[in-house]
Amino acid sequence: MSNVSPQLMQRIRQDVQSMHAYAIQDSVGMVKLDAMENPHRLPADLQKSLGERLGALALNRYPDGRVNDLRHALTSYAGMPEGFDIMLGNGSDELISLLAMACDVPGASILSPLPGFVMYAMSAQLQGLAFHGVPLTADFELDEAAMLAAIAEHKPSIVYLAYPNNPTGNLWSDDTIEKIVQAQGAQGGLVVMDEAYQPFASKSYMDRITRHSHVLLMRTLSKFGLAGVRLGYMVGPKALVAEIDKVRPPYNISVLNYECALFALEHAEVFAAQAKELREQRARLLKELAALPGVQPFPSEANMILARVPDAAKTFEGLKSHKVLIKNVSKMHPLLANCLRLTVGTAAENDQLLAALKVSL
């Protein structure tokens, strides 16, 4: 296959040509601690009953009303308030893209603290919207004054707040969040609270969401334990969700995806036990990492830990040579200098991580 002809390349957006695709690391034969996945697979008996259920589905038909059963199941699982509605996405990534599409009016922009989840900026760029990143403080707190000044200056259509934040893992001050939410509402913009790591966090914004008519709350089943199923959901005031839902492709959730998700919610206690174990492992890792010379782990409310080491590149490669794969985030943002992001794994995986770290530092 020859290269794409120059004439054809002219038909592809210049900014897209200069972009880098989202990089996914090769993890074959590795202890995989790079992508905040739940390390636990379904128990064998559940694998068997799920297989039977999926095998019986009408794959020859488009998705049907059964998707509404999943919407109702998620509504009750998430404790969605009265007068609110729920919208499903093929992972949160699709919801983030659809929000950018729905809010693409002249002069629109998206604003978020940095370092943060890369898809907020990427969705803006792909939709041709301006993106404004506001640096966090050195200890990864929201810079309240800078956030409020940026909202006043740019009047963004959407402000994204990840709660807890990726890759820093922390929950921000409730007071600061409230001031940002109010300032964004006062200038007529949307706030999206992204709770991707909610199963591991001590708090949720769900109990405060009814105070506002301009806040959407987004979650995913990826961290719950279904990263391979690609299912995100967003709740918000009915009328607001109805507008954004108009840009959603009609059959965006496959029958396999929604049946897997329904099955998982029927066995929510299995996943709750896994999340509890991961929270316990996180506490253990934080303690053991802090005891290693030159390692500074940061507080986390997610299933990952951000840690600063003397030499991130050297430690990353050392871990890799010991078949432990993590994420080197040290070049993502100046605030992340020499930082590595470690997913919380099983007890055995964490043993391997710590042993490999000791020799790689």
C-alpha positions as CSV (number, residue, x, y, z in Angstrom):
1,M,0.0,0.0,0.0
2,S,1.5,3.3,-1.1
3,N,1.2,6.6,0.9
4,V,-2.0,8.6,0.7
5,S,-1.8,11.0,-2.3
6,P,-1.1,14.7,-1.6
7,Q,-4.4,15.6,-3.2
8,L,-6.3,13.3,-0.9
9,M,-4.3,14.5,2.1
10,Q,-5.6,18.1,1.3
11,R,-9.1,16.7,2.0
12,I,-8.1,15.8,5.6
13,R,-8.1,18.6,8.1
14,Q,-4.6,20.1,8.7
15,D,-5.0,20.1,12.5
16,V,-6.0,16.5,12.4
17,Q,-2.9,15.6,10.4
18,S,-0.7,17.3,12.9
19,M,-2.3,15.5,15.9
20,H,-1.1,12.3,17.6
21,A,-3.7,9.5,18.0
22,Y,-4.4,8.5,21.6
23,A,-1.5,6.1,22.4
24,I,-2.4,2.7,23.9
25,Q,0.6,0.8,25.3
26,D,1.3,-2.8,24.3
27,S,0.6,-4.8,27.5
28,V,1.0,-8.4,26.4
29,G,2.7,-10.5,29.1
30,M,2.7,-7.5,31.5
31,V,1.2,-6.8,34.9
32,K,-1.1,-4.1,33.5
33,L,-1.3,-1.1,35.8
34,D,-1.5,1.7,33.2
35,A,-5.2,2.3,32.5
36,M,-7.2,2.3,35.8
37,E,-9.0,-0.9,35.0
38,N,-10.6,-3.1,37.6
39,P,-8.1,-6.0,37.7
40,H,-10.8,-8.6,38.6
41,R,-12.6,-10.7,36.0
42,L,-16.0,-12.1,36.4
43,P,-16.2,-15.3,38.6
44,A,-16.5,-18.5,36.5
45,D,-20.2,-19.1,37.3
46,L,-21.1,-15.6,36.3
47,Q,-19.1,-15.9,33.1
48,K,-21.1,-18.9,32.2
49,S,-24.6,-17.3,32.8
50,L,-23.6,-14.1,31.1
51,G,-22.4,-16.1,28.1
52,E,-25.7,-17.9,27.9
53,R,-27.6,-14.6,28.0
54,L,-25.5,-12.9,25.4
55,G,-25.7,-16.0,23.1
56,A,-29.5,-15.8,23.2
57,L,-29.7,-12.2,22.0
58,A,-31.2,-11.3,18.6
59,L,-28.0,-9.9,17.1
60,N,-29.8,-9.7,13.7
61,R,-32.0,-6.8,15.1
62,Y,-31.1,-3.3,16.0
63,P,-31.0,-2.5,19.7
64,D,-34.6,-2.3,21.1
65,G,-36.5,-1.0,24.1
66,R,-34.3,-3.1,26.4
67,V,-31.9,-0.2,26.5
68,N,-34.6,1.6,28.5
69,D,-34.4,-1.2,31.1
70,L,-30.8,-0.3,31.5
71,R,-31.6,3.4,31.8
72,H,-34.0,2.6,34.6
73,A,-31.6,0.2,36.3
74,L,-28.8,2.9,36.2
75,T,-31.3,5.5,37.5
76,S,-31.9,3.5,40.6
77,Y,-28.3,2.4,41.0
78,A,-27.0,5.9,40.8
79,G,-29.8,7.4,43.0
80,M,-30.9,9.9,40.3
81,P,-33.2,12.6,41.7
82,E,-36.8,13.3,40.6
83,G,-37.1,15.6,37.5
84,F,-33.8,14.4,36.1
85,D,-33.1,12.2,33.1
86,I,-30.3,9.9,32.0
87,M,-28.4,9.6,28.7
88,L,-26.2,6.7,27.7
89,G,-22.9,6.9,25.8
90,N,-20.5,4.4,24.2
91,G,-18.2,5.1,27.2
92,S,-17.9,8.6,28.7
93,D,-15.7,9.5,25.7
94,E,-18.7,9.5,23.4
95,L,-20.7,11.7,25.8
96,I,-17.8,14.2,25.9
97,S,-17.8,14.3,22.1
98,L,-21.5,14.7,21.9
99,L,-21.4,17.6,24.4
100,A,-18.9,19.4,22.3
101,M,-21.1,18.8,19.2
102,A,-24.3,20.0,20.9
103,C,-22.6,23.1,22.3
104,D,-20.8,24.1,19.0
105,V,-22.2,27.7,18.7
106,P,-20.1,30.6,17.3
107,G,-17.5,31.6,19.9
108,A,-18.1,28.5,22.1
109,S,-15.2,27.2,24.2
110,I,-14.5,24.5,26.7
111,L,-12.6,25.1,30.0
112,S,-11.0,22.7,32.4
113,P,-8.3,22.5,35.0
114,L,-4.9,21.0,34.0
115,P,-3.6,18.5,34.3
116,G,-6.8,16.7,33.6
117,F,-8.5,14.1,31.4
118,V,-7.1,14.5,27.8
119,M,-10.5,14.0,26.1
120,Y,-11.9,17.3,27.3
121,A,-9.3,19.2,25.2
122,M,-9.3,16.6,22.4
123,S,-13.1,16.8,22.0
124,A,-12.9,20.6,21.8
125,Q,-10.2,20.4,19.1
126,L,-12.0,17.8,17.0
127,Q,-15.2,19.9,17.1
128,G,-13.3,23.1,16.2
129,L,-13.9,24.7,19.6
130,A,-11.4,26.7,21.7
131,F,-10.0,24.9,24.8
132,H,-8.8,26.8,27.8
133,G,-6.8,24.9,30.4
134,V,-6.3,26.5,33.9
135,P,-3.3,25.1,35.8
136,L,-4.0,23.5,39.2
137,T,-1.9,24.7,42.2
138,A,1.4,22.9,42.9
139,D,-0.4,20.5,45.3
140,F,-3.1,19.8,42.6
141,E,-5.9,21.9,44.2
142,L,-8.2,24.1,42.1
143,D,-6.8,27.6,41.7
144,E,-10.0,29.3,42.6
145,A,-9.0,32.8,41.6
146,A,-7.6,31.6,38.2
147,M,-10.6,29.5,37.5
148,L,-13.0,32.3,38.3
149,A,-11.0,34.8,36.2
150,A,-10.9,32.4,33.2
151,I,-14.7,31.9,33.4
152,A,-15.2,35.6,33.5
153,E,-12.8,36.2,30.6
154,H,-13.7,33.3,28.2
155,K,-17.3,32.7,29.1
156,P,-17.0,29.0,28.3
157,S,-19.9,26.9,27.1
158,I,-18.8,24.0,29.2
159,V,-16.6,23.7,32.3
160,Y,-15.4,20.2,33.1
161,L,-14.6,19.3,36.7
162,A,-13.4,15.7,37.3
163,Y,-14.3,14.5,40.8
164,P,-11.9,12.9,41.6
165,N,-9.4,14.2,39.0
166,N,-7.4,12.1,36.5
167,P,-4.3,11.8,36.7
168,T,-4.0,13.4,40.2
169,G,-6.6,11.2,41.9
170,N,-7.8,13.9,44.4
171,L,-11.2,15.4,45.2
172,W,-11.2,19.2,45.2
173,S,-12.6,21.6,47.8
174,D,-16.4,21.6,47.9
175,D,-16.5,25.4,48.5
176,T,-14.3,26.1,45.5
177,I,-16.3,23.8,43.3
178,E,-19.5,25.6,44.4
179,K,-18.0,29.0,43.5
180,I,-17.0,27.8,40.1
181,V,-20.5,26.2,39.5
182,Q,-22.2,29.5,40.5
183,A,-19.9,31.6,38.4
184,Q,-20.4,29.4,35.3
185,G,-24.2,29.4,35.9
186,A,-24.2,33.2,36.3
187,Q,-22.7,33.6,32.8
188,G,-25.0,31.0,31.3
189,G,-22.7,28.1,30.8
190,L,-22.8,24.4,31.6
191,V,-20.8,22.5,34.2
192,V,-20.1,18.8,33.8
193,M,-19.0,16.9,36.9
194,D,-17.1,13.9,35.7
195,E,-17.3,11.1,38.3
196,A,-15.5,8.3,36.4
197,Y,-13.9,7.1,39.7
198,Q,-17.0,7.3,41.8
199,P,-16.8,3.6,43.1
200,F,-13.5,4.5,44.9
201,A,-14.4,8.0,46.1
202,S,-15.7,9.0,49.6
203,K,-18.0,11.6,48.1
204,S,-20.3,12.3,45.1
205,Y,-21.8,15.5,43.7
206,M,-25.1,13.6,43.2
207,D,-26.5,14.9,46.5
208,R,-25.9,18.5,45.4
209,I,-26.9,18.3,41.8
210,T,-30.6,19.4,42.4
211,R,-29.4,22.8,43.5
212,H,-28.5,23.8,40.0
213,S,-30.2,23.6,36.6
214,H,-27.0,23.9,34.6
215,V,-25.0,21.0,36.0
216,L,-24.6,17.5,34.4
217,L,-23.1,14.6,36.2
218,M,-21.3,12.0,34.2
219,R,-20.2,8.5,35.2
220,T,-18.9,5.3,33.6
221,L,-19.1,1.6,34.1
222,S,-15.4,1.4,33.1
223,K,-14.0,1.8,36.6
224,F,-16.9,-0.2,38.1
225,G,-15.4,-3.2,36.3
226,L,-16.6,-3.1,32.7
227,A,-14.0,-1.1,30.8
228,G,-14.4,-3.5,27.9
229,V,-18.1,-2.9,27.7
230,R,-17.9,0.9,26.9
231,L,-20.8,2.3,28.7
232,G,-20.9,5.8,30.1
233,Y,-24.0,7.7,31.4
234,M,-24.9,11.3,32.1
235,V,-27.7,12.6,34.4
236,G,-29.1,16.1,34.5
237,P,-32.3,18.2,34.4
238,K,-34.8,16.6,32.0
239,A,-35.0,19.5,29.6
240,L,-31.2,19.9,29.3
241,V,-30.5,16.2,28.7
242,A,-33.3,16.2,26.1
243,E,-31.4,18.8,24.0
244,I,-28.0,17.0,24.2
245,D,-29.7,13.7,23.5
246,K,-30.7,15.0,20.0
247,V,-27.1,14.6,18.7
248,R,-26.7,11.0,20.0
249,P,-26.6,8.4,17.2
250,P,-29.9,6.4,17.4
251,Y,-28.3,3.0,18.2
252,N,-25.2,4.0,20.0
253,I,-25.4,1.3,22.7
254,S,-25.1,-2.2,21.2
255,V,-27.3,-5.1,22.5
256,L,-24.2,-6.8,23.8
257,N,-23.1,-3.7,25.8
258,Y,-26.5,-3.0,27.4
259,E,-27.1,-6.7,28.3
260,C,-23.6,-6.9,29.9
261,A,-24.3,-3.7,31.9
262,L,-27.7,-5.0,33.0
263,F,-26.2,-8.3,34.1
264,A,-23.5,-6.4,36.0
265,L,-26.0,-4.3,37.8
266,E,-28.0,-7.4,38.8
267,H,-24.7,-8.6,40.5
268,A,-23.7,-5.1,41.8
269,E,-22.6,-6.7,45.1
270,V,-19.8,-8.6,43.4
271,F,-18.4,-5.3,42.0
272,A,-19.0,-3.5,45.3
273,A,-16.8,-6.1,47.0
274,Q,-14.1,-5.7,44.3
275,A,-14.2,-1.9,44.8
276,K,-13.9,-2.3,48.6
277,E,-10.9,-4.5,48.1
278,L,-9.3,-2.0,45.7
279,R,-9.8,0.8,48.2
280,E,-8.0,-1.3,50.9
281,Q,-5.2,-2.0,48.5
282,R,-5.0,1.7,47.6
283,A,-4.5,2.5,51.4
284,R,-1.8,-0.2,51.6
285,L,0.0,1.1,48.4
286,L,-0.1,4.7,49.6
287,K,1.6,3.6,52.9
288,E,4.2,1.4,51.3
289,L,5.0,4.0,48.5
290,A,5.5,6.7,51.1
291,A,8.1,4.5,52.9
292,L,10.2,4.2,49.7
293,P,13.2,6.6,49.5
294,G,12.6,9.5,47.1
295,V,9.0,8.5,46.4
296,Q,6.2,11.0,47.0
297,P,2.7,9.5,46.6
298,F,-0.2,12.0,46.4
299,P,-3.5,11.4,48.3
300,S,-6.0,9.5,46.1
301,E,-9.8,8.9,46.0
302,A,-9.5,6.9,42.7
303,N,-8.2,3.5,41.7
304,M,-4.9,5.0,40.8
305,I,-2.0,6.7,42.6
306,L,0.1,9.6,41.3
307,A,3.6,9.4,42.7
308,R,6.7,11.6,42.1
309,V,10.0,9.8,41.8
310,P,13.6,11.1,41.3
311,D,13.7,10.0,37.6
312,A,10.3,9.1,36.0
313,A,11.7,7.9,32.7
314,K,14.3,5.6,34.4
315,T,11.8,4.2,36.9
316,F,9.2,3.6,34.1
317,E,11.7,1.7,32.0
318,G,12.9,-0.3,35.0
319,L,9.4,-1.3,35.9
320,K,8.8,-2.3,32.2
321,S,11.9,-4.5,32.2
322,H,10.3,-6.3,35.2
323,K,7.1,-6.8,33.2
324,V,5.1,-4.1,35.2
325,L,3.3,-1.6,32.9
326,I,2.3,1.8,34.4
327,K,1.8,5.3,32.9
328,N,4.6,7.8,32.7
329,V,2.7,11.1,32.9
330,S,5.7,13.2,33.6
331,K,5.6,15.0,30.2
332,M,1.8,15.6,30.2
333,H,2.1,18.9,32.1
334,P,4.8,20.9,33.9
335,L,3.1,20.2,37.2
336,L,3.5,16.5,36.7
337,A,7.4,16.6,36.4
338,N,8.8,13.2,37.3
339,C,5.3,11.8,38.1
340,L,4.1,8.3,37.4
341,R,0.5,7.1,37.6
342,L,0.0,3.6,39.0
343,T,-3.3,1.7,38.8
344,V,-4.3,-0.1,42.0
345,G,-4.2,-3.8,41.2
346,T,-4.8,-7.0,43.0
347,A,-2.7,-7.8,46.1
348,A,-0.4,-10.0,44.0
349,E,0.0,-7.4,41.3
350,N,0.7,-4.7,43.9
351,D,3.4,-7.0,45.4
352,Q,5.0,-7.2,42.0
353,L,4.7,-3.5,41.5
354,L,6.4,-2.7,44.8
355,A,9.2,-5.3,44.3
356,A,9.9,-3.9,40.8
357,L,9.8,-0.3,42.1
358,K,12.4,-1.1,44.8
359,V,14.9,-2.3,42.2
360,S,13.9,0.4,39.6
361,L,14.4,3.5,41.8
